[in-house]
């Protein structure tokens, strides 16, 4: 049996985005509760991210795969992080 791996959660947003302000605390809480590695990025700091996600923010990635955009449901994100932690590396 292998130990659970540490999933990577990435939150993409930008300053002044009201949806981002609502979603970020939810993402932080889930990541902290599940021991996930959290990275918070502003799309304004990366032209490629800005082109890719533009008005879709906030966007949450779990292990590099897009999980959600615009709204974050805590229960759904929690389940995705648990599943990622259980996945074989």
C-alpha positions in Angstrom: 0.0 0.0 0.0 1.4 3.5 -0.9 1.1 6.6 1.2 -1.3 9.3 0.0 0.4 11.8 -2.2 0.1 15.6 -1.8 -2.1 17.1 -4.4 -1.3 20.4 -6.0 -4.1 23.0 -6.0 -3.6 26.2 -8.1 -5.9 29.2 -7.7 -5.9 31.6 -10.6 -7.5 35.0 -10.1 -6.6 38.7 -10.2 -7.0 41.7 -7.8 -10.4 43.4 -7.9 -12.2 40.3 -9.1 -15.2 39.9 -6.8 -15.7 36.2 -7.7 -12.0 35.6 -6.9 -12.5 37.3 -3.5 -15.4 34.9 -2.8 -13.7 31.8 -4.0 -10.1 32.2 -2.7 -11.0 31.6 1.0 -12.9 28.4 0.0 -9.9 27.1 -1.9 -7.5 28.0 0.9 -9.7 26.2 3.5 -10.1 23.0 1.5 -6.3 23.0 0.7 -5.4 23.5 4.3 -7.9 20.9 5.6 -6.6 18.3 3.1 -2.9 19.1 3.3 -2.7 20.1 -0.4 0.0 22.2 -1.8 -1.6 25.5 -2.7 -0.3 28.1 -5.2 -2.2 31.3 -5.7 -1.4 33.2 -9.0 -2.7 36.4 -10.5 -3.3 36.1 -14.2 -2.0 39.7 -14.5 1.5 38.4 -13.8 1.6 36.0 -16.7 0.5 36.9 -20.2 0.0 33.2 -21.2 -2.4 32.7 -18.2 -4.2 35.9 -19.1 -4.7 34.8 -22.7 -5.8 31.3 -21.7 -8.2 32.2 -18.8 -9.1 35.9 -19.4 -12.6 36.4 -18.1 -13.0 32.8 -16.9 -11.5 33.5 -13.5 -11.4 32.4 -10.8 -10.1 29.1 -12.1 -9.0 26.2 -9.8 -6.6 23.5 -11.0 -6.1 20.2 -9.2 -2.8 18.6 -10.2 -2.8 20.8 -13.3 -6.2 19.8 -14.5 -8.9 22.5 -14.5 -11.4 21.7 -11.8 -13.6 24.8 -11.8 -14.2 28.3 -13.1 -16.1 31.3 -11.8 -17.5 29.5 -8.8 -16.0 27.0 -6.4 -18.1 24.5 -4.5 -16.2 23.4 -1.3 -17.6 19.9 -1.3 -16.8 19.2 -4.9 -13.3 20.6 -4.5 -12.8 18.7 -1.3 -13.8 15.4 -3.1 -11.4 16.2 -6.0 -8.5 16.9 -3.6 -9.2 13.6 -1.7 -9.3 11.7 -5.0 -6.0 13.3 -6.2 -4.4 12.4 -2.9 -5.5 8.8 -3.3 -4.3 8.5 -6.9 -1.2 6.6 -7.6 1.8 8.8 -8.4 
